Amino acid sequence: MNMLNQWPARLAPAGLALALLTGCTALGESPRVVVGMSDGVLATDPASGYDPGSWLLFNNVFQSLLSFPVGATEPEPDAADTCLFTDGHAKIYKCVLKDGLRFSNGDPLTSQDVKFSFDRTVRINDPAGPAVMFSSLDRIETPDDRTVVFRLKVPDATFPSKIASGAGSIVDHRQYDPKGLRTDGSAVGSGPYTLDHFSEGEAVFSVNEHYKGNARVKNAGVRLRFFHGDQDALQRALGDGRVDIAYRGLTALDISDLSLRIGHKDVEVVEGSSAEVQHLVFNMRDPVAGKLSVRKAIAHVLDRDALVKEVYRDTAIPLYSIVPAGIGGHTTAFFDRYGGRPSAAAATAALRADGITGKVKLTLWSTPIRYGPATDQEMEAIAAQLNASGLFDADVKSVRFDRYERDIANGRYGVYVKGWVPDYPDADNFTAPFFGNGNVLGNHYENSTVTDELIPRTAAESHRPDADEAFGRIQDIVARDIPVLPVWQAKQYAVVRDGVHGVDYCLDPSTVFRFWEISKD
């Protein structure tokens, strides 16, 4: 999922999510798992949803041809029996379905449903949906009921990861309008769970008796409760046992202090890895931020360690490249070039070499909710670091997200914050959206080597480790030019009550929260 422009509130470890689950040791005997989160589910139709809550629902109710195993960044067959590129050029991708697949209503799942699902998403092209992920798709062929052949316009070795995401959810062609979105709050899929009920306050899931895939369900169902930004209510619900797991919505302070507030004997904070990141973005046409010397000075002054400790209470880690740790191809390009400790001397030298002798006046632009509740505080801390160097006169302005996006598009900001949660755990999803054609940052950065040579080269490597060298070059070029400055990489958290198990299998860079892994004594 492209979080910069599509996701409502998930790019800050301080904007952690909440989920409550209850599992079982024996399927027929365990209570239903309760899952609570502070934001909601914006869509139950996979052609529309492109937010964390919706994909949480999709990943548990629908099947994809492939899925990400726990802790893995390479997808494996799920609804498919086999999938592979057949042409050697990453342009023809063939999948053969498992035999005997059925939707939760008993309808057979065939290649017709797979083709229908992808064609429908692309045809509807909902602005809030994931159709943008399939820009490389030319056409789909179904030579028989079990075989699907995707023909791509250009080489796209990340296509397997894309169809393993929530965007690849397979729907029943008998139950969905090929040209319009479903609006009744229902869903018919072939995943581990059925959606029994969906409302503003909660979603209720039961185990799908027709499911045939990789998941092994360890509970008797899930109740997902929505707290709509009311973090205090979520904490109270966790404390009094009305929810079993808090997954989305707690701040860094909440996470660090929660066990003391509700009784450490009854609750445990579970930490997992994450690939969500946050960057400072520089408008390359801005008269101040457009100067490389200014961007270099900021890179030398930024103290990431202090930032994640003071603002995020160590619920994040410093990030020194555009590709986060844990993703294939990751380097430490910014650390290698600018070091890990702030240096006012190096920043001064960068500015003086460009003839800048006075303080650099700068405004850091922020938006208060979209990328987590601590974003404004983070920008204030960065401004304070810049000013403490004696080289800057920086302030912070924060505006509503709708205005924020309009102003960025109109080039009104020199420096602004952007967050990103990946659609799939591949370095491509941290490079092509930012530096490819039609990039989503809106900062007017152009580099033909990156856009025309290196990104297409990485897209053509079906054996992903073979793309690492090109990804390394991209990261080096970005560190040299500094169109963005990586700041931090999140950790994932869930807070669970005593006796709840398996949540650690739900927190990894794939961003898939696996209901089926949760059990409860």
C-alpha positions as CSV (number, residue, x, y, z in Angstrom):
1,M,0.0,0.0,0.0
2,N,1.2,3.4,-0.9
3,M,1.0,5.1,2.5
4,L,2.3,8.5,1.5
5,N,-0.9,9.4,-0.3
6,Q,-3.4,6.8,0.5
7,W,-3.2,5.7,4.1
8,P,-4.9,7.7,6.7
9,A,-2.7,7.5,9.8
10,R,0.1,5.1,9.9
11,L,3.5,6.4,9.6
12,A,5.0,6.9,12.9
13,P,5.8,4.5,15.5
14,A,4.1,7.0,17.6
15,G,1.0,6.3,15.6
16,L,1.0,2.7,16.4
17,A,-2.0,0.6,15.6
18,L,-4.2,-1.4,17.8
19,A,-5.7,-4.8,17.4
20,L,-7.3,-7.1,19.8
21,L,-7.6,-10.8,19.3
22,T,-8.6,-13.8,21.3
23,G,-7.6,-17.3,20.2
24,C,-8.0,-20.8,21.3
25,T,-6.2,-24.0,21.8
26,A,-9.0,-26.1,20.4
27,L,-11.0,-24.6,17.5
28,G,-14.4,-25.6,18.8
29,E,-13.8,-24.6,22.4
30,S,-12.0,-21.2,22.4
31,P,-13.7,-17.9,22.8
32,R,-13.8,-15.4,19.9
33,V,-10.7,-13.2,19.7
34,V,-11.3,-9.5,20.3
35,V,-9.2,-7.1,18.3
36,G,-9.3,-3.3,18.9
37,M,-7.8,-0.5,16.9
38,S,-8.0,3.3,17.1
39,D,-8.6,3.8,13.4
40,G,-11.1,2.0,11.2
41,V,-11.6,0.0,8.1
42,L,-12.4,2.3,5.2
43,A,-13.6,-0.4,2.7
44,T,-14.6,-4.0,2.6
45,D,-14.2,-4.1,-1.2
46,P,-10.6,-4.9,-2.4
47,A,-11.1,-2.6,-5.4
48,S,-11.4,0.4,-3.1
49,G,-9.5,-0.1,0.1
50,Y,-5.9,1.1,0.3
51,D,-5.5,1.8,4.0
52,P,-4.0,-0.3,6.9
53,G,-7.4,-1.2,8.4
54,S,-8.9,-2.3,5.1
55,W,-5.9,-4.4,4.2
56,L,-6.0,-6.1,7.6
57,L,-9.5,-7.2,6.7
58,F,-8.5,-8.2,3.1
59,N,-5.6,-10.3,4.3
60,N,-7.8,-12.4,6.6
61,V,-11.0,-12.6,4.5
62,F,-9.7,-12.9,1.0
63,Q,-7.1,-15.1,-0.6
64,S,-4.4,-14.1,-3.0
65,L,-2.5,-16.3,-5.5
66,L,0.6,-15.9,-3.2
67,S,1.1,-14.8,0.3
68,F,4.0,-13.9,2.6
69,P,5.0,-16.5,5.2
70,V,5.8,-15.2,8.7
71,G,9.0,-13.1,8.6
72,A,9.5,-13.5,4.9
73,T,9.9,-10.9,2.2
74,E,9.5,-13.4,-0.7
75,P,5.9,-14.6,-1.4
76,E,5.0,-18.2,-1.7
77,P,2.0,-19.9,-3.5
78,D,-1.3,-19.7,-1.5
79,A,-4.4,-20.0,-3.6
80,A,-2.0,-21.0,-6.4
81,D,-0.3,-24.4,-6.5
82,T,2.6,-22.9,-8.5
83,C,3.5,-19.5,-9.9
84,L,6.5,-18.5,-12.0
85,F,7.8,-16.2,-14.8
86,T,7.8,-18.3,-18.0
87,D,9.7,-16.0,-20.4
88,G,13.0,-15.1,-18.7
89,H,12.2,-11.4,-19.0
90,A,9.7,-10.9,-16.1
91,K,6.9,-10.1,-18.5
92,I,4.8,-13.3,-18.5
93,Y,3.7,-14.7,-15.1
94,K,1.8,-18.0,-15.0
95,C,-0.1,-19.4,-12.0
96,V,-1.8,-22.7,-11.6
97,L,-4.5,-22.8,-8.9
98,K,-4.9,-25.4,-6.2
99,D,-7.6,-27.9,-7.0
100,G,-10.9,-27.7,-5.2
101,L,-10.8,-24.0,-4.1
102,R,-14.1,-22.6,-2.9
103,F,-15.3,-19.2,-1.6
104,S,-16.9,-18.9,1.8
105,N,-20.4,-19.2,0.3
106,G,-19.4,-22.6,-1.4
107,D,-19.0,-21.2,-4.9
108,P,-16.0,-22.7,-6.7
109,L,-13.0,-20.5,-7.2
110,T,-11.5,-20.7,-10.7
111,S,-9.2,-18.8,-13.0
112,Q,-12.3,-16.8,-14.1
113,D,-12.5,-15.3,-10.6
114,V,-8.8,-14.4,-10.6
115,K,-9.1,-12.6,-14.0
116,F,-12.3,-10.9,-12.9
117,S,-10.8,-9.6,-9.7
118,F,-7.8,-8.0,-11.3
119,D,-9.7,-6.7,-14.4
120,R,-12.4,-5.2,-12.0
121,T,-9.8,-3.4,-9.8
122,V,-8.1,-1.9,-12.9
123,R,-11.4,-1.0,-14.6
124,I,-13.0,0.7,-11.6
125,N,-9.7,2.5,-10.9
126,D,-11.0,3.9,-7.6
127,P,-8.9,6.9,-6.5
128,A,-8.8,5.3,-3.0
129,G,-8.0,1.9,-4.3
130,P,-4.9,-0.1,-5.4
131,A,-5.3,-0.1,-9.2
132,V,-2.2,2.1,-9.4
133,M,-0.2,-1.0,-8.4
134,F,-1.0,-2.8,-11.6
135,S,0.1,-0.2,-14.1
136,S,2.4,-2.8,-15.7
137,L,-0.5,-5.2,-16.3
138,D,-1.4,-5.6,-20.0
139,R,-3.9,-8.5,-20.1
140,I,-4.8,-11.7,-18.3
141,E,-5.4,-15.1,-20.1
142,T,-7.2,-18.1,-18.6
143,P,-6.6,-21.1,-20.9
144,D,-8.4,-23.4,-18.4
145,D,-10.2,-23.3,-15.1
146,R,-7.0,-23.6,-13.1
147,T,-4.5,-21.6,-15.1
148,V,-3.9,-17.8,-15.1
149,V,-1.4,-16.0,-17.3
150,F,-0.5,-12.4,-16.6
151,R,1.0,-10.6,-19.6
152,L,2.9,-7.4,-18.6
153,K,3.6,-4.3,-20.6
154,V,7.2,-4.0,-19.2
155,P,9.4,-6.3,-17.1
156,D,8.2,-6.3,-13.5
157,A,9.9,-8.7,-11.2
158,T,8.0,-7.3,-8.2
159,F,4.7,-8.5,-9.7
160,P,4.6,-11.6,-7.5
161,S,4.9,-9.4,-4.4
162,K,2.2,-7.0,-5.7
163,I,-0.3,-9.8,-6.2
164,A,0.6,-11.3,-2.8
165,S,-0.6,-8.1,-1.2
166,G,-4.1,-7.0,-0.3
167,A,-4.4,-5.6,-3.8
168,G,-4.4,-9.2,-5.1
169,S,-7.5,-10.3,-3.2
170,I,-9.6,-12.7,-5.2
171,V,-13.4,-12.0,-5.2
172,D,-16.3,-14.2,-6.4
173,H,-17.3,-13.0,-9.8
174,R,-21.0,-13.9,-9.0
175,Q,-21.1,-11.6,-6.0
176,Y,-19.4,-8.4,-7.3
177,D,-20.3,-5.8,-9.9
178,P,-17.6,-5.8,-12.6
179,K,-18.0,-2.0,-13.0
180,G,-18.9,-0.7,-9.5
181,L,-17.9,-1.0,-5.9
182,R,-19.7,-3.0,-3.3
183,T,-21.3,-0.8,-0.7
184,D,-23.3,-3.1,1.6
185,G,-20.4,-3.8,4.0
186,S,-20.3,-7.5,3.1
187,A,-17.4,-9.5,1.6
188,V,-17.2,-12.9,-0.1
189,G,-13.7,-14.3,-0.2
190,S,-11.8,-17.6,0.2
191,G,-9.5,-16.7,3.0
192,P,-9.2,-18.1,6.5
193,Y,-12.1,-16.1,7.8
194,T,-15.6,-15.0,6.8
195,L,-16.9,-11.5,7.5
196,D,-20.1,-12.0,9.4
197,H,-20.9,-8.4,10.4
198,F,-19.5,-5.0,9.6
199,S,-20.5,-1.7,11.2
200,E,-19.0,1.6,12.3
201,G,-18.2,0.1,15.7
202,E,-16.9,-3.4,14.9
203,A,-16.3,-6.2,12.4
204,V,-17.0,-9.8,13.3
205,F,-15.1,-12.7,11.7
206,S,-15.7,-16.5,11.8
207,V,-13.5,-19.3,10.6
208,N,-14.1,-20.2,6.9
209,E,-15.0,-23.9,6.7
210,H,-14.2,-23.9,2.9
211,Y,-10.7,-22.4,3.3
212,K,-7.9,-24.2,1.6
213,G,-4.6,-22.5,1.9
214,N,-1.4,-22.0,3.9
215,A,-2.8,-20.6,7.1
216,R,-3.5,-22.9,10.1
217,V,-6.2,-21.2,12.2
218,K,-5.6,-21.2,16.0
219,N,-8.8,-19.5,17.2
220,A,-12.5,-19.7,16.7
221,G,-13.0,-16.3,15.3
222,V,-12.2,-12.6,15.8
223,R,-14.1,-9.5,16.8
224,L,-12.4,-6.3,15.6
225,R,-13.5,-3.2,17.5
226,F,-13.0,0.3,16.2
227,F,-12.1,3.1,18.7
228,H,-12.0,5.9,16.1
229,G,-9.0,7.7,17.5
230,D,-10.1,7.4,21.2
231,Q,-6.8,6.1,22.6
232,D,-8.0,6.4,26.2
233,A,-11.0,4.3,25.5
234,L,-8.8,1.7,23.8
235,Q,-6.5,1.6,26.8
236,R,-9.4,1.2,29.2
237,A,-10.9,-1.6,27.1
238,L,-7.5,-3.4,27.3
239,G,-7.2,-2.8,31.0
240,D,-10.6,-4.2,31.9
241,G,-10.4,-7.2,29.6
242,R,-12.9,-6.1,26.9
243,V,-10.2,-6.4,24.4
244,D,-7.3,-8.9,24.3
245,I,-4.8,-7.0,22.0
246,A,-4.2,-3.4,21.3
247,Y,-2.5,-3.1,17.9
248,R,-3.2,0.2,16.1
249,G,-3.4,3.7,17.6
250,L,-1.1,4.0,20.7
251,T,1.5,6.7,20.9
252,A,5.2,6.1,21.8
253,L,4.4,7.4,25.3
254,D,1.5,5.0,25.6
255,I,3.6,2.1,24.6
256,S,6.5,2.9,27.0
257,D,4.2,3.6,29.9
258,L,1.2,1.3,29.3
259,S,2.4,-1.6,31.4
260,L,2.7,0.7,34.5
261,R,-0.7,2.3,33.9
262,I,-2.8,-0.9,33.6
263,G,-0.9,-3.3,35.6
264,H,2.2,-5.0,34.2
265,K,1.2,-8.5,35.5
266,D,-1.8,-8.5,33.1
267,V,-0.4,-7.0,29.9
268,E,2.6,-7.5,27.7
269,V,4.1,-5.3,25.0
270,V,5.0,-7.4,21.9
271,E,7.6,-5.8,19.6
272,G,8.1,-6.7,16.0
273,S,9.9,-5.4,13.0
274,S,8.4,-3.0,10.5
275,A,9.3,-1.4,7.1
276,E,7.5,1.8,7.6
277,V,9.7,4.9,7.3
278,Q,9.6,8.7,7.5
279,H,11.6,11.2,5.5
280,L,12.1,14.9,5.3
281,V,11.4,15.9,1.7
282,F,13.0,18.8,-0.1
283,N,11.4,20.8,-2.9
284,M,14.2,21.0,-5.5
285,R,12.8,24.2,-7.0
286,D,12.7,26.1,-3.6
287,P,15.1,29.0,-3.4
288,V,16.4,27.8,-0.1
289,A,15.8,24.0,0.2
290,G,16.7,23.7,-3.5
291,K,20.4,24.5,-2.6
292,L,22.4,21.3,-2.2
293,S,24.6,23.0,0.4
294,V,21.5,23.7,2.6
295,R,20.4,20.0,2.3
296,K,23.9,18.8,3.1
297,A,24.0,21.1,6.2
298,I,20.7,19.6,7.4
299,A,22.0,16.1,6.8
300,H,25.1,16.9,8.9
301,V,23.1,18.4,11.8
302,L,20.2,16.0,12.1
303,D,20.6,13.9,15.3
304,R,18.4,10.8,14.6
305,D,19.4,9.1,17.8
306,A,18.2,11.9,20.0
307,L,15.1,12.3,18.0
308,V,13.9,8.6,18.3
309,K,14.8,8.6,22.0
310,E,13.2,11.9,23.0
311,V,10.2,12.0,20.7
312,Y,9.5,8.3,20.0
313,R,10.8,6.7,23.2
314,D,12.9,4.2,21.2
315,T,9.8,2.9,19.4
316,A,11.7,3.7,16.2
317,I,15.3,3.3,15.0
318,P,17.4,5.8,13.1
319,L,17.2,5.4,9.3
320,Y,20.2,6.0,7.1
321,S,18.9,5.1,3.7
322,I,15.7,5.2,1.6
323,V,15.5,1.4,1.8
324,P,14.9,0.3,5.4
325,A,16.8,-2.4,7.3
326,G,15.3,-5.9,6.8
327,I,14.5,-5.3,3.1
328,G,16.8,-6.8,0.5
329,G,19.2,-4.3,-1.0
330,H,19.3,-2.1,2.1
331,T,22.5,0.0,2.5
332,T,23.5,2.7,5.0
333,A,24.3,5.3,2.3
334,F,23.5,8.4,4.4
335,F,25.5,7.1,7.3
336,D,28.4,6.4,5.0
337,R,28.4,9.9,3.6
338,Y,27.3,12.1,6.5
339,G,28.1,10.0,9.6
340,G,25.9,9.0,12.5
341,R,26.8,11.9,14.8
342,P,25.7,15.5,14.1
343,S,28.6,17.8,13.0
344,A,28.1,21.5,13.0
345,A,31.6,21.9,11.6
346,A,30.8,19.8,8.6
347,A,27.5,21.6,8.1
348,T,29.3,25.0,8.3
349,A,31.8,23.9,5.7
350,A,29.0,22.9,3.3
351,L,27.3,26.2,3.6
352,R,30.5,28.3,3.4
353,A,31.6,26.5,0.3
354,D,28.4,27.8,-1.3
355,G,29.0,31.3,-0.1
356,I,26.3,31.2,2.7
357,T,27.5,33.0,5.8
358,G,24.3,34.0,7.6
359,K,21.7,31.9,9.2
360,V,19.5,29.9,6.9
361,K,15.9,30.8,7.4
362,L,13.7,27.7,7.0
363,T,10.2,26.5,7.7
364,L,9.5,22.8,8.3
365,W,6.0,21.9,7.2
366,S,4.0,19.2,9.0
367,T,0.5,17.7,9.2
368,P,-0.7,16.6,12.7
369,I,-2.4,13.3,12.2
370,R,-1.6,11.6,8.9
371,Y,1.8,10.3,9.8
372,G,1.2,9.8,13.5
373,P,0.3,11.9,16.6
374,A,4.0,12.8,17.3
375,T,4.8,14.2,13.9
376,D,4.4,17.9,14.9
377,Q,6.5,17.2,18.0
378,E,9.1,15.5,15.8
379,M,9.3,18.5,13.4
380,E,9.7,20.9,16.4
381,A,12.6,18.7,17.7
382,I,14.3,18.8,14.3
383,A,13.9,22.6,14.1
384,A,15.4,22.9,17.5
385,Q,18.4,20.8,16.4
386,L,18.9,23.0,13.4
387,N,18.7,26.2,15.4
388,A,21.1,24.8,18.1
389,S,23.8,24.5,15.5
390,G,23.8,28.2,15.1
391,L,23.4,27.9,11.3
392,F,19.6,28.0,10.9
393,D,16.6,30.0,11.9
394,A,14.0,27.3,11.5
395,D,10.4,27.2,12.5
396,V,7.5,24.7,12.1
397,K,4.1,25.1,10.6
398,S,1.4,22.4,10.7
399,V,-1.7,22.3,8.6
400,R,-4.6,19.9,7.9
401,F,-3.8,17.1,5.5
402,D,-6.1,18.2,2.7
403,R,-4.4,21.6,2.6
404,Y,-1.0,20.0,3.1
405,E,-1.3,17.9,0.0
406,R,-2.6,20.8,-2.1
407,D,0.2,23.0,-1.1
408,I,2.8,20.4,-1.8
409,A,1.3,19.8,-5.3
410,N,1.5,23.6,-5.8
411,G,5.2,23.8,-4.7
412,R,4.5,26.0,-1.7
413,Y,6.7,24.2,0.8
414,G,10.5,23.9,0.8
415,V,10.8,21.2,3.4
416,Y,8.0,18.9,4.5
417,V,7.5,15.5,6.1
418,K,6.3,12.3,4.4
419,G,5.7,8.9,5.7
420,W,5.6,5.6,3.9
421,V,4.3,2.1,4.7
422,P,5.1,-0.3,1.9
423,D,2.6,-2.2,-0.3
424,Y,5.0,-5.1,-0.3
425,P,8.4,-5.8,1.3
426,D,10.8,-5.1,-1.7
427,A,13.3,-2.3,-2.2
428,D,11.3,-1.5,-5.4
429,N,8.5,-0.1,-3.2
430,F,10.9,2.3,-1.6
431,T,12.5,3.6,-4.8
432,A,10.2,3.5,-7.9
433,P,7.3,5.4,-6.2
434,F,9.7,8.1,-5.0
435,F,12.1,8.4,-7.9
436,G,10.4,6.7,-10.9
437,N,8.2,8.4,-13.5
438,G,5.3,10.3,-11.9
439,N,6.8,10.0,-8.4
440,V,4.5,10.6,-5.4
441,L,6.7,13.0,-3.5
442,G,5.9,16.1,-5.5
443,N,9.4,17.6,-4.9
444,H,10.5,18.0,-8.6
445,Y,13.6,15.7,-8.2
446,E,14.8,14.3,-11.5
447,N,17.7,11.9,-12.1
448,S,17.7,10.1,-15.5
449,T,20.2,7.5,-14.3
450,V,17.9,6.5,-11.5
451,T,14.6,6.8,-13.4
452,D,15.6,5.5,-16.9
453,E,18.4,3.1,-16.1
454,L,18.5,1.7,-12.6
455,I,14.8,1.4,-11.7
456,P,14.0,-0.5,-14.9
457,R,17.0,-2.7,-14.3
458,T,15.8,-3.6,-10.8
459,A,12.3,-4.3,-12.2
460,A,13.7,-6.8,-14.7
461,E,15.6,-9.0,-12.1
462,S,13.3,-11.9,-11.3
463,H,16.0,-13.2,-8.9
464,R,15.7,-10.3,-6.5
465,P,19.2,-10.5,-4.9
466,D,20.6,-9.8,-8.4
467,A,19.0,-6.3,-8.1
468,D,20.9,-5.4,-5.0
469,E,23.8,-3.7,-6.8
470,A,21.5,-1.4,-8.7
471,F,19.5,-0.7,-5.6
472,G,22.8,0.2,-3.9
473,R,23.6,2.7,-6.7
474,I,20.2,4.3,-6.3
475,Q,20.7,4.7,-2.6
476,D,24.2,6.2,-3.2
477,I,22.8,8.7,-5.7
478,V,20.0,9.8,-3.4
479,A,22.4,10.2,-0.5
480,R,24.6,12.4,-2.8
481,D,21.7,14.5,-4.1
482,I,19.5,14.5,-1.0
483,P,16.1,15.0,-2.5
484,V,14.9,13.3,0.7
485,L,16.5,12.8,4.1
486,P,15.6,9.5,5.8
487,V,14.8,10.1,9.5
488,W,13.5,6.9,11.1
489,Q,12.2,3.4,10.7
490,A,9.3,2.2,12.8
491,K,9.0,-0.8,15.0
492,Q,5.6,-2.5,15.3
493,Y,3.9,-3.1,18.6
494,A,0.9,-4.8,19.9
495,V,-0.2,-4.8,23.6
496,V,-1.7,-8.1,24.7
497,R,-3.4,-9.4,27.8
498,D,-2.0,-12.3,29.7
499,G,-2.7,-15.7,28.1
500,V,-2.8,-14.4,24.5
501,H,-0.2,-15.9,22.2
502,G,1.1,-15.7,18.7
503,V,1.0,-12.0,18.1
504,D,4.8,-11.9,17.5
505,Y,3.9,-13.8,14.2
506,C,1.8,-10.9,13.1
507,L,4.4,-8.1,13.3
508,D,6.9,-8.3,10.4
509,P,7.8,-6.2,7.4
510,S,5.1,-7.8,5.2
511,T,2.6,-5.7,7.2
512,V,0.2,-8.7,7.2
513,F,-1.6,-9.0,10.6
514,R,-2.4,-12.7,10.7
515,F,-5.5,-13.3,12.7
516,W,-5.0,-17.0,12.4
517,E,-1.7,-17.0,14.4
518,I,-3.4,-15.8,17.6
519,S,-4.5,-18.1,20.3
520,K,-5.7,-17.6,23.9
521,D,-5.5,-19.8,27.0
